[in-house]
């Protein structure tokens, strides 16, 4: 039961972080209208990407990450937001970055994804700590 509750709280945290990015970052749009399930599904997609794919990419980028003192992590987070937009487009959920992936890929798209990844990370961290979802050395904070 605790595992299901933790997963639901994580989805709510991701949804709030996505909505914050939509509101704060120009170029990020999410057209879900009154269909709240689209927001929940995109938040679930973000959780799946961050849980399963991001650790693999971070592990593969570890040598470069050590050389750049962690700056590659920002590029990885940006890539995860771009992947979220691509998956959202394939599922017709309405999350886009300056119209991408429907419109052309440009520097604006990368910049908006970069800013969105920072906003999502900060909001998710703050909410995770507030809801007791953050673990440091296996202990809930």
C-alpha positions, 0 to 999 in steps of 0.5 A: 500500500505504501508503494502505491501511495508513494507512486501517486505522490510522485505523479502529483509532484511531477505534474506540479513540476510540469505545470510550473515549467509550463507557466514559467518557461516561455515556449513550453506549452501543454494543451490538455484542456479539461482532460486531466488524465493527459497531465497525469499520463505525462507526469507518469511518463516523466517519472518512468523516464527519470526512473529507468532511462536517466540512470542508464544515460548518467552511468554511460556519461560518467567519464564525461561527467567527471571531466566536466564536474557534473555539467553533463547532468544538465545536458542529460536533464535537457535531453530527458525533457526533449524525450518527454516532448517526443513521447507526448507527441507520439501519444498525442498528449499535447506537451510541446516545446516551441511547437516541437516535435511538430515544428522544426527543431531549433536552438530555441527548443533546446534553450526552453528544454534546458530552462524547463529541466531546471524548473522541473528539477527545483520544483520536484526537489522542493515538493519531494522534501515537503512531502517526505519523498526525498531520500538521502542515504536511504533515509527519508528527509 
